[in-house]
């Protein structure tokens, strides 16, 4: 069980870093980004800052 949870956590961190790279490059080149989200599915939490909404979604993948 701990192995599965560790795998999910590690995969989540890898996906977060990967998507953050896309986001930062887009911001650097002036591309509008409406939302930066961790996960997918139903909304759990969100905060709008400037032109971008930062959110956490229920399913921690994608």
N, C-alpha and C positions, 0 to 999 in steps of 0.2 A: 504493500500500500504506500509506504513512504517513497518507494522508487517511482511510482506513478505520479505522486504529487510533486516530487522533485523534477521529473520530466516536464510536467505542465508548467511549473514555475520557470524552468530554464528556457523552454520554448517561448513562453510569454515575454521574457526579458529579451531574447533574440529578436522577436517580432517587433517589440517596442523600439529597440535601437535601430532596426532596419527602417521602420516607418518614420522615425524621428529624423533619419538621414534624408529621406524624401522631403519631409516637411521643411527642414532647415535650408536645403538647396532651393526649394521653391520660394521661400521667404527671401533668400539672398538675391534671387533674380527678379523679385517683385511680382511673383505670381500670386494671385488671390487664392487663399485657402479658407473656405467657409468653415470647415470643422476638422479638428485633429482629435481622433478618437482612439482610445485603448479598448480593443474588443469590438464586438458587433452584436446586433440584436437590440433588445429593449434598453432604453436609456436608464441608467442608475443615477448618474450625477453629471451636471454640466455647469460651465461658467463661461460667459462671453467676455472676452478681453480684446478690445479693438475690433478688428474685422473677423476674428476667428473665435469659434466656439470650441472649447476644450471639454471633452466628455469621456466618461467611463461607461462602457456598455456591459450588459449582463454576461455575454459569452466571451471569455478571455482569449479569443483567437481572431485572426484576420486583420 
